Amino acid sequence: MIRPDTVPDSKAIRRKRSRQRAAKIALTPEPFVIELGEGRMVEVSAQTTALEALRAAGVPLLASCENGVCGSCECGMFSGQPIHRDSVLSKEARGHRFIPCVSRATGVLKLDL
C-alpha cells in the first residue's frame, strides 16, 4: 500500500513536466529572423547557426572557436528574445549582447550589425 505522504502532489508533478517541456523546446533548434541595424532581415533556419546565416548574407563577423566559449563573435543586441547557449556572457550582458555562433532566438532578434 502506498502511503499518501510519499506520493508527490499533482501540482508538483505538473511543474516538473512543464520544466521538462520548456527544456526540450529550448534545445530543439527553431528557425528565427535577425534584423540588422539598417533594417535588413536575415532568416536563420533550424539547421544553421546565426553566425553562418549572417556570413551567408554578407555580414563580416569574426569568430574563433565557434563553440560559444571565446566571445570573438559577440555582438550588440537591441531587442528580441535570445536563447543564450554560450558560456561567455555574464548575466547582465545577456540583456544586450549576443553570441551568434551558438545562441539562437525566438521570433525576431534585432542586432547592432
N, CA, C and O atoms as a MOPAC input file, in Angstrom:
PM7 MOZYME 1SCF
protein

 N      0.83600 1    -1.17500 1     0.00000 1
 C      0.00000 1     0.00000 1     0.00000 1
 C      0.89000 1     1.25100 1     0.00000 1
 O      1.88900 1     1.30700 1     0.71600 1
 N      0.52100 1     2.24400 1    -0.80400 1
 C      1.27700 1     3.48800 1    -0.89200 1
 C      0.76800 1     4.45300 1     0.16400 1
 O     -0.43400 1     4.67500 1     0.31600 1
 N      1.72800 1     5.02000 1     0.88900 1
 C      1.35300 1     5.99300 1     1.90700 1
 C      1.07600 1     7.33300 1     1.22900 1
 O      1.84000 1     7.73400 1     0.35200 1
 N      0.01600 1     8.03200 1     1.60600 1
 C     -0.32500 1     9.30600 1     0.97400 1
 C      0.77400 1    10.36700 1     1.12400 1
 O      0.90800 1    11.22900 1     0.25500 1
 N      1.56100 1    10.32200 1     2.20400 1
 C      2.58200 1    11.33600 1     2.40900 1
 C      3.82000 1    11.11400 1     1.54100 1
 O      4.70700 1    11.96700 1     1.52200 1
 N      3.90600 1     9.99100 1     0.82100 1
 C      5.05800 1     9.73400 1    -0.04600 1
 C      4.75700 1     9.97000 1    -1.52400 1
 O      5.66600 1     9.89900 1    -2.35100 1
 N      3.51800 1    10.24700 1    -1.86600 1
 C      3.11700 1    10.47900 1    -3.24900 1
 C      3.20900 1    11.98200 1    -3.54100 1
 O      2.60900 1    12.78100 1    -2.82200 1
 N      3.94900 1    12.37900 1    -4.58600 1
 C      4.02500 1    13.80600 1    -4.91000 1
 C      2.65600 1    14.34600 1    -5.29900 1
 O      1.86300 1    13.65100 1    -5.93500 1
 N      2.38400 1    15.59000 1    -4.91100 1
 C      1.08200 1    16.15200 1    -5.26100 1
 C      1.03400 1    16.48300 1    -6.75200 1
 O      2.06900 1    16.60100 1    -7.40700 1
 N     -0.16900 1    16.62800 1    -7.27000 1
 C     -0.34400 1    16.82200 1    -8.71600 1
 C      0.25500 1    18.14300 1    -9.19500 1
 O      0.71700 1    18.22100 1   -10.33300 1
 N      0.26100 1    19.17800 1    -8.36200 1
 C      0.86000 1    20.45400 1    -8.75800 1
 C      2.36600 1    20.30800 1    -8.95600 1
 O      2.91900 1    20.86200 1    -9.90600 1
 N      3.02800 1    19.57600 1    -8.08100 1
 C      4.47400 1    19.35500 1    -8.20000 1
 C      4.78500 1    18.57500 1    -9.47300 1
 O      5.76300 1    18.86600 1   -10.16200 1
 N      3.96100 1    17.59600 1    -9.77900 1
 C      4.15600 1    16.80000 1   -10.99600 1
 C      3.97600 1    17.67900 1   -12.23100 1
 O      4.76800 1    17.58900 1   -13.16900 1
 N      2.93900 1    18.53400 1   -12.24600 1
 C      2.71400 1    19.42700 1   -13.39400 1
 C      3.85900 1    20.42000 1   -13.55700 1
 O      4.26800 1    20.70200 1   -14.68400 1
 N      4.38800 1    20.95800 1   -12.45100 1
 C      5.51600 1    21.89300 1   -12.53000 1
 C      6.73900 1    21.20800 1   -13.12200 1
 O      7.43500 1    21.78700 1   -13.95600 1
 N      7.00300 1    19.97600 1   -12.69300 1
 C      8.15700 1    19.23900 1   -13.20700 1
 C      8.00100 1    18.97800 1   -14.70200 1
 O      8.95100 1    19.15800 1   -15.46400 1
 N      6.82300 1    18.56000 1   -15.12300 1
 C      6.58800 1    18.28900 1   -16.54800 1
 C      6.69600 1    19.56800 1   -17.37000 1
 O      7.20500 1    19.53800 1   -18.49000 1
 N      6.22400 1    20.68500 1   -16.83300 1
 C      6.32400 1    21.96400 1   -17.52600 1
 C      7.78500 1    22.36100 1   -17.71700 1
 O      8.15800 1    22.83100 1   -18.79200 1
 N      8.61300 1    22.18000 1   -16.69500 1
 C     10.04700 1    22.47500 1   -16.80300 1
 C     10.71400 1    21.56600 1   -17.83200 1
 O     11.57200 1    22.01500 1   -18.59300 1
 N     10.32600 1    20.29400 1   -17.85800 1
 C     10.90200 1    19.36000 1   -18.82000 1
 C     10.53700 1    19.75000 1   -20.25000 1
 O     11.38400 1    19.68200 1   -21.14100 1
 N      9.27500 1    20.16200 1   -20.48500 1
 C      8.85600 1    20.60600 1   -21.81600 1
 C      9.61800 1    21.86300 1   -22.23100 1
 O     10.06100 1    21.97100 1   -23.37400 1
 N      9.77000 1    22.80200 1   -21.31700 1
 C     10.49400 1    24.04800 1   -21.61900 1
 C     11.94900 1    23.75000 1   -21.97000 1
 O     12.49700 1    24.34800 1   -22.89500 1
 N     12.57400 1    22.83500 1   -21.24300 1
 C     13.97000 1    22.47600 1   -21.52600 1
 C     14.08000 1    21.82000 1   -22.89500 1
 O     15.02700 1    22.09200 1   -23.63200 1
 N     13.13600 1    20.96900 1   -23.24600 1
 C     13.16200 1    20.29500 1   -24.54600 1
 C     12.97500 1    21.30100 1   -25.67500 1
 O     13.64600 1    21.20500 1   -26.70200 1
 N     12.07700 1    22.26000 1   -25.49900 1
 C     11.84800 1    23.28400 1   -26.51600 1
 C     13.10300 1    24.13100 1   -26.69700 1
 O     13.46800 1    24.45700 1   -27.82600 1
 N     13.76300 1    24.48800 1   -25.60800 1
 C     14.96800 1    25.32700 1   -25.67800 1
 C     16.10500 1    24.61700 1   -26.40200 1
 O     16.95900 1    25.27700 1   -26.99500 1
 N     16.13600 1    23.29100 1   -26.36600 1
 C     17.21400 1    22.54900 1   -27.01200 1
 C     16.92800 1    22.20000 1   -28.46500 1
 O     17.84800 1    21.87500 1   -29.21500 1
 N     15.68000 1    22.26400 1   -28.86600 1
 C     15.31300 1    21.95400 1   -30.24600 1
 C     15.44600 1    23.21900 1   -31.08300 1
 O     14.70600 1    24.17700 1   -30.86300 1
 N     16.38100 1    23.24500 1   -32.04700 1
 C     16.55700 1    24.45800 1   -32.85100 1
 C     15.31100 1    24.79100 1   -33.66100 1
 O     14.74900 1    23.92900 1   -34.33700 1
 N     14.89200 1    26.02900 1   -33.58600 1
 C     13.76100 1    26.53200 1   -34.36100 1
 C     14.26800 1    27.67300 1   -35.23500 1
 O     15.20100 1    28.37700 1   -34.85000 1
 N     13.66900 1    27.86100 1   -36.39800 1
 C     14.08000 1    28.99300 1   -37.23300 1
 C     13.71800 1    30.31800 1   -36.55800 1
 O     12.75600 1    30.39600 1   -35.79300 1
 N     14.49000 1    31.34100 1   -36.85000 1
 C     14.18900 1    32.68700 1   -36.35900 1
 C     14.74600 1    33.70300 1   -37.34400 1
 O     15.38700 1    33.32600 1   -38.32500 1
 N     14.51100 1    34.97800 1   -37.09700 1
 C     14.92500 1    36.04700 1   -38.00200 1
 C     15.78500 1    37.03700 1   -37.24500 1
 O     15.48600 1    37.39000 1   -36.10500 1
 N     16.87000 1    37.49000 1   -37.89400 1
 C     17.71000 1    38.54500 1   -37.34500 1
 C     17.45900 1    39.80200 1   -38.16400 1
 O     17.53000 1    39.78600 1   -39.39300 1
 N     17.16700 1    40.88700 1   -37.46300 1
 C     17.03600 1    42.17800 1   -38.12100 1
 C     18.32800 1    42.94700 1   -37.88800 1
 O     18.75400 1    43.14300 1   -36.74900 1
 N     18.94100 1    43.37400 1   -38.97400 1
 C     20.18200 1    44.12900 1   -38.88100 1
 C     19.88500 1    45.60000 1   -38.62200 1
 O     18.75300 1    46.05000 1   -38.79600 1
 N     20.89300 1    46.34000 1   -38.21000 1
 C     20.72600 1    47.74600 1   -37.87900 1
 C     20.08000 1    48.57700 1   -38.96900 1
 O     19.30300 1    49.48400 1   -38.67100 1
 N     20.38400 1    48.28600 1   -40.23300 1
 C     19.80900 1    49.07000 1   -41.33400 1
 C     18.42500 1    48.58000 1   -41.73900 1
 O     17.83600 1    49.09900 1   -42.68700 1
 N     17.89500 1    47.57100 1   -41.02000 1
 C     16.54700 1    47.08800 1   -41.29100 1
 C     16.47300 1    45.82700 1   -42.13200 1
 O     15.39200 1    45.25800 1   -42.28300 1
 N     17.59700 1    45.37300 1   -42.68700 1
 C     17.59500 1    44.14800 1   -43.49200 1
 C     17.32300 1    42.94300 1   -42.59800 1
 O     17.78700 1    42.88500 1   -41.45900 1
 N     16.56700 1    41.98500 1   -43.12400 1
 C     16.21400 1    40.77800 1   -42.37700 1
 C     17.02600 1    39.59200 1   -42.88300 1
 O     17.18900 1    39.40400 1   -44.08900 1
 N     17.53400 1    38.79300 1   -41.94200 1
 C     18.29900 1    37.59200 1   -42.27200 1
 C     17.60500 1    36.41300 1   -41.61500 1
 O     17.47400 1    36.36900 1   -40.39200 1
 N     17.16200 1    35.46400 1   -42.41400 1
 C     16.50000 1    34.27800 1   -41.88000 1
 C     17.54000 1    33.25700 1   -41.44000 1
 O     18.52100 1    33.00200 1   -42.13900 1
 N     17.30300 1    32.67800 1   -40.25900 1
 C     18.18900 1    31.64300 1   -39.72000 1
 C     17.36500 1    30.36200 1   -39.64000 1
 O     16.41100 1    30.27500 1   -38.86700 1
 N     17.73700 1    29.37500 1   -40.44100 1
 C     16.98400 1    28.11500 1   -40.43500 1
 C     17.32500 1    27.30200 1   -39.18600 1
 O     18.27100 1    27.62000 1   -38.46600 1
 N     16.55900 1    26.27300 1   -38.94700 1
 C     16.81100 1    25.39900 1   -37.79500 1
 C     18.11800 1    24.63200 1   -37.95100 1
 O     18.68700 1    24.17000 1   -36.96200 1
 N     18.59800 1    24.49200 1   -39.18500 1
 C     19.80500 1    23.70900 1   -39.45200 1
 C     21.09100 1    24.53500 1   -39.47700 1
 O     22.17600 1    23.96000 1   -39.56700 1
 N     21.00300 1    25.86500 1   -39.40000 1
 C     22.20500 1    26.69400 1   -39.44900 1
 C     22.31600 1    27.54300 1   -38.18400 1
 O     21.33900 1    27.75000 1   -37.46400 1
 N     23.51600 1    28.02000 1   -37.93700 1
 C     23.71000 1    28.92700 1   -36.80800 1
 C     23.46200 1    30.35400 1   -37.28600 1
 O     23.46600 1    30.63400 1   -38.48400 1
 N     23.24800 1    31.24100 1   -36.33000 1
 C     23.08900 1    32.65500 1   -36.66600 1
 C     24.35700 1    33.17400 1   -37.34300 1
 O     24.28500 1    33.97400 1   -38.27500 1
 N     25.50700 1    32.72100 1   -36.87500 1
 C     26.77800 1    33.13700 1   -37.46800 1
 C     26.84800 1    32.73100 1   -38.94400 1
 O     27.22400 1    33.54200 1   -39.79000 1
 N     26.49200 1    31.49000 1   -39.25300 1
 C     26.51000 1    31.02000 1   -40.64300 1
 C     25.54100 1    31.82500 1   -41.50700 1
 O     25.87800 1    32.19900 1   -42.63000 1
 N     24.34400 1    32.09300 1   -40.99200 1
 C     23.34400 1    32.84500 1   -41.75700 1
 C     23.80800 1    34.28000 1   -42.00000 1
 O     23.62100 1    34.81800 1   -43.09200 1
 N     24.41000 1    34.89900 1   -40.98700 1
 C     24.90600 1    36.26500 1   -41.14300 1
 C     26.03900 1    36.33100 1   -42.16100 1
 O     26.07500 1    37.23200 1   -42.99800 1
 N     26.94700 1    35.39100 1   -42.08800 1
 C     28.05000 1    35.35200 1   -43.06700 1
 C     27.52100 1    35.13800 1   -44.48400 1
 O     27.99300 1    35.77000 1   -45.42900 1
 N     26.53500 1    34.23900 1   -44.62900 1
 C     25.94700 1    33.98200 1   -45.95100 1
 C     25.25200 1    35.22100 1   -46.50000 1
 O     25.14800 1    35.39000 1   -47.71400 1
 N     24.77500 1    36.09100 1   -45.60400 1
 C     24.10900 1    37.33400 1   -46.01400 1
 C     25.11400 1    38.45400 1   -46.25500 1
 O     24.73000 1    39.58600 1   -46.55200 1
 N     26.41700 1    38.13400 1   -46.12600 1
 C     27.44200 1    39.11800 1   -46.40900 1
 C     27.86300 1    39.96900 1   -45.22500 1
 O     28.55500 1    40.97200 1   -45.39600 1
 N     27.45300 1    39.58100 1   -44.03100 1
 C     27.85200 1    40.32900 1   -42.83300 1
 C     29.19200 1    39.78400 1   -42.36300 1
 O     29.28200 1    38.61200 1   -41.99600 1
 N     30.24400 1    40.61500 1   -42.36600 1
 C     31.56600 1    40.13300 1   -41.95300 1
 C     31.68400 1    40.04400 1   -40.43500 1
 O     31.76600 1    41.06600 1   -39.75200 1
 N     31.69100 1    38.83700 1   -39.91600 1
 C     31.82400 1    38.62400 1   -38.47800 1
 C     33.03100 1    37.73500 1   -38.20900 1
 O     33.20700 1    36.69800 1   -38.84900 1
 N     33.84600 1    38.14400 1   -37.27200 1
 C     34.96900 1    37.31600 1   -36.85200 1
 C     34.46700 1    36.24300 1   -35.89500 1
 O     33.49100 1    36.45100 1   -35.17500 1
 N     35.12800 1    35.11500 1   -35.89200 1
 C     34.81400 1    34.04600 1   -34.94400 1
 C     36.05100 1    33.18300 1   -34.81300 1
 O     36.77700 1    32.97100 1   -35.78400 1
 N     36.28500 1    32.69300 1   -33.62700 1
 C     37.46500 1    31.86900 1   -33.39600 1
 C     37.07200 1    30.43100 1   -33.09500 1
 O     37.36100 1    29.53000 1   -33.88300 1
 N     36.42000 1    30.21000 1   -31.96800 1
 C     36.12600 1    28.83400 1   -31.55500 1
 C     34.86100 1    28.27400 1   -32.19700 1
 O     34.78100 1    27.07600 1   -32.46600 1
 N     33.87700 1    29.12800 1   -32.44200 1
 C     32.55700 1    28.74700 1   -32.93800 1
 C     31.87500 1    27.72000 1   -32.04400 1
 O     31.06200 1    26.91900 1   -32.50400 1
 N     32.22200 1    27.75600 1   -30.75400 1
 C     31.61000 1    26.87700 1   -29.75100 1
 C     31.03100 1    27.66300 1   -28.57500 1
 O     30.58700 1    27.06600 1   -27.59400 1
 N     31.03300 1    28.98400 1   -28.66300 1
 C     30.45600 1    29.80300 1   -27.60800 1
 C     31.30900 1    29.98300 1   -26.37600 1
 O     30.79200 1    30.32200 1   -25.31100 1
 N     32.62000 1    29.76200 1   -26.49700 1
 C     33.48400 1    29.89600 1   -25.32100 1
 C     34.50200 1    31.03100 1   -25.41700 1
 O     35.08100 1    31.41100 1   -24.39900 1
 N     34.73900 1    31.58400 1   -26.61100 1
 C     35.78500 1    32.61400 1   -26.72700 1
 C     35.22800 1    34.03200 1   -26.74200 1
 O     35.89800 1    34.95300 1   -26.27400 1
 N     34.03600 1    34.23100 1   -27.26000 1
 C     33.42800 1    35.55600 1   -27.30700 1
 C     33.84300 1    36.41800 1   -28.47700 1
 O     33.45400 1    37.58400 1   -28.53500 1
 N     34.61800 1    35.89500 1   -29.41000 1
 C     35.10200 1    36.72500 1   -30.51500 1
 C     33.99700 1    37.15400 1   -31.48000 1
 O     34.16600 1    38.15100 1   -32.18200 1
 N     32.89100 1    36.45200 1   -31.53800 1
 C     31.79700 1    36.82300 1   -32.44400 1
 C     30.70800 1    37.63100 1   -31.73300 1
 O     29.66300 1    37.91100 1   -32.32100 1
 N     30.94100 1    38.00000 1   -30.49600 1
 C     29.95300 1    38.73900 1   -29.69500 1
 C     29.50300 1    40.01200 1   -30.40600 1
 O     30.31800 1    40.73700 1   -30.97800 1
 N     28.20800 1    40.27300 1   -30.36600 1
 C     27.68300 1    41.48800 1   -30.97700 1
 C     26.58400 1    42.08100 1   -30.10200 1
 O     26.04800 1    41.42100 1   -29.21100 1
 N     26.26400 1    43.34100 1   -30.37700 1
 C     25.23400 1    44.03200 1   -29.61500 1
 C     23.83900 1    43.59200 1   -30.02500 1
 O     23.60800 1    43.19100 1   -31.16600 1
 N     22.91800 1    43.67200 1   -29.07900 1
 C     21.54000 1    43.26300 1   -29.31900 1
 C     20.61800 1    44.39000 1   -28.85300 1
 O     20.70800 1    44.84200 1   -27.71200 1
 N     19.73100 1    44.83900 1   -29.74500 1
 C     18.78100 1    45.89300 1   -29.40600 1
 C     17.51500 1    45.34500 1   -28.77000 1
 O     17.03600 1    45.87900 1   -27.76900 1
 N     16.97000 1    44.27900 1   -29.35000 1
 C     15.70600 1    43.74200 1   -28.83600 1
 C     15.51700 1    42.30500 1   -29.31600 1
 O     16.22500 1    41.83000 1   -30.20400 1
 N     14.55800 1    41.63300 1   -28.71500 1
 C     14.24000 1    40.26000 1   -29.08400 1
 C     14.34200 1    39.33200 1   -27.89300 1
 O     14.62900 1    39.75400 1   -26.77300 1
 N     14.10000 1    38.06000 1   -28.15800 1
 C     14.14300 1    37.04000 1   -27.12500 1
 C     15.22400 1    36.02200 1   -27.46600 1
 O     14.94600 1    35.01500 1   -28.11800 1
 N     16.45100 1    36.27800 1   -27.03000 1
 C     17.53600 1    35.34400 1   -27.32400 1
 C     17.45300 1    34.07700 1   -26.47500 1
 O     16.89900 1    34.07600 1   -25.37600 1
 N     18.00800 1    33.02200 1   -27.00800 1
 C     18.19600 1    31.77900 1   -26.25400 1
 C     19.70700 1    31.63200 1   -26.14800 1
 O     20.36000 1    31.11600 1   -27.05400 1
 N     20.24800 1    32.09300 1   -25.02900 1
 C     21.69800 1    32.10000 1   -24.84900 1
 C     22.20300 1    30.68200 1   -24.57500 1
 O     21.74500 1    30.01600 1   -23.64700 1
 N     23.14900 1    30.23800 1   -25.39400 1
 C     23.73900 1    28.91100 1   -25.22400 1
 C     25.25500 1    28.99100 1   -25.07700 1
 O     25.95400 1    27.98100 1   -25.15100 1
 N     25.74600 1    30.19400 1   -24.87000 1
 C     27.18800 1    30.39600 1   -24.73000 1
 C     27.60600 1    30.26900 1   -23.26700 1
 O     26.76800 1    30.18800 1   -22.36900 1
 N     28.91100 1    30.25400 1   -23.05200 1
 C     29.44600 1    30.23700 1   -21.68600 1
 C     30.33800 1    31.45600 1   -21.46200 1
 O     31.23900 1    31.42500 1   -20.62400 1
 N     30.08400 1    32.52700 1   -22.21300 1
 C     30.91600 1    33.72000 1   -22.15900 1
 C     30.21500 1    34.88600 1   -21.46600 1
 O     30.79300 1    35.52100 1   -20.58400 1
 N     28.99100 1    35.16700 1   -21.85400 1
 C     28.30500 1    36.35900 1   -21.38400 1
 C     27.89900 1    36.27700 1   -19.91600 1
 O     27.45500 1    35.23600 1   -19.43200 1
 N     28.06200 1    37.40000 1   -19.22400 1
 C     27.59300 1    37.48700 1   -17.83700 1
 C     26.06900 1    37.61000 1   -17.85300 1
 O     25.46400 1    37.83700 1   -18.90100 1
 N     25.47200 1    37.46200 1   -16.69900 1
 C     24.02400 1    37.57800 1   -16.58700 1
 C     23.57200 1    38.96700 1   -17.04400 1
 O     22.55500 1    39.09900 1   -17.72400 1
 N     24.31900 1    39.98500 1   -16.67300 1
 C     23.99200 1    41.35800 1   -17.05300 1
 C     24.13600 1    41.55600 1   -18.56200 1
 O     23.28300 1    42.18200 1   -19.19000 1
 N     25.20700 1    41.02500 1   -19.14000 1
 C     25.46100 1    41.18800 1   -20.57900 1
 C     24.42800 1    40.48100 1   -21.42900 1
 O     24.19300 1    40.88400 1   -22.56800 1
 N     23.81100 1    39.45000 1   -20.91300 1
 C     22.81300 1    38.70000 1   -21.68600 1
 C     21.59800 1    39.54400 1   -22.05000 1
 O     20.81800 1    39.16200 1   -22.92300 1
 N     21.43000 1    40.68000 1   -21.39200 1
 C     20.32300 1    41.56300 1   -21.71500 1
 C     20.56300 1    42.43400 1   -22.94100 1
 O     19.61800 1    43.00600 1   -23.48500 1
 N     21.82600 1    42.54400 1   -23.38800 1
 C     22.11400 1    43.42300 1   -24.52000 1
 C     23.24300 1    42.92400 1   -25.42800 1
 O     23.68400 1    43.66100 1   -26.31000 1
 N     23.71400 1    41.70400 1   -25.23100 1
 C     24.76400 1    41.11900 1   -26.08500 1
 C     24.28700 1    39.75000 1   -26.59500 1
 O     23.37800 1    39.14800 1   -26.02500 1
 N     24.91700 1    39.26900 1   -27.67900 1
 C     24.50500 1    38.01500 1   -28.32300 1
 C     25.73100 1    37.32900 1   -28.90400 1
 O     26.59800 1    37.98900 1   -29.47700 1
 N     25.81300 1    36.01000 1   -28.76200 1
 C     26.90200 1    35.19900 1   -29.31200 1
 C     26.31500 1    34.35100 1   -30.45400 1
 O     25.73900 1    33.29400 1   -30.19600 1
 N     26.45400 1    34.80400 1   -31.71400 1
 C     25.76600 1    34.14900 1   -32.82800 1
 C     26.28000 1    32.77700 1   -33.23500 1
 O     25.60800 1    32.08400 1   -33.99800 1
 N     27.44300 1    32.36100 1   -32.75600 1
 C     27.93300 1    31.04400 1   -33.17600 1
 C     27.14600 1    29.90300 1   -32.52600 1
 O     27.08000 1    28.81100 1   -33.09100 1
 N     26.55200 1    30.12700 1   -31.35700 1
 C     25.82300 1    29.05700 1   -30.67900 1
 C     24.43100 1    29.45000 1   -30.19900 1
 O     23.56900 1    28.58500 1   -30.03900 1
 N     24.19900 1    30.73300 1   -29.96900 1
 C     22.91400 1    31.16400 1   -29.41800 1
 C     21.86600 1    31.29200 1   -30.50400 1
 O     22.18600 1    31.45200 1   -31.68200 1
 N     20.61500 1    31.21900 1   -30.09300 1
 C     19.50100 1    31.30400 1   -31.02100 1
 C     18.49700 1    32.30000 1   -30.46300 1
 O     18.78500 1    32.99700 1   -29.49000 1
 N     17.33600 1    32.37000 1   -31.06600 1
 C     16.30600 1    33.28400 1   -30.59600 1
 C     14.93900 1    32.75700 1   -30.99300 1
 O     14.81300 1    31.81000 1   -31.76900 1
 N     13.92900 1    33.39400 1   -30.44200 1
 C     12.56800 1    33.11500 1   -30.89100 1
 C     12.05500 1    34.39000 1   -31.55300 1
 O     12.29600 1    35.49400 1   -31.06600 1
 N     11.35700 1    34.22900 1   -32.65000 1
 C     10.81800 1    35.39700 1   -33.35000 1
 C     11.89600 1    36.19300 1   -34.04800 1
 O     12.73300 1    35.63500 1   -34.75800 1
 N     11.87300 1    37.52100 1   -33.84100 1
 C     12.81500 1    38.43700 1   -34.49100 1
 C     13.78500 1    38.96900 1   -33.45300 1
 O     13.38000 1    39.43300 1   -32.38700 1
 N     15.05800 1    38.89900 1   -33.77000 1
 C     16.11600 1    39.39600 1   -32.90000 1
 C     16.79700 1    40.55200 1   -33.62300 1
 O     17.33500 1    40.36400 1   -34.71400 1
 N     16.78100 1    41.74600 1   -33.03100 1
 C     17.38800 1    42.91200 1   -33.67200 1
 C     18.79300 1    43.09100 1   -33.11900 1
 O     18.98200 1    43.31900 1   -31.92400 1
 N     19.79400 1    42.98200 1   -34.02700 1
 C     21.17800 1    43.07300 1   -33.63400 1
 C     21.82000 1    44.38500 1   -34.10500 1
 O     21.38200 1    44.99100 1   -35.08400 1
 N     22.84100 1    44.79700 1   -33.40300 1
 C     23.60000 1    46.00400 1   -33.73900 1
 C     24.69200 1    45.64100 1   -34.73800 1
 O     25.87600 1    45.66000 1   -34.40100 1
 N     24.30400 1    45.31600 1   -35.94300 1
 C     25.24400 1    44.95000 1   -37.01000 1
 C     24.91200 1    45.73900 1   -38.27200 1
 O     25.58200 1    45.58200 1   -39.29300 1

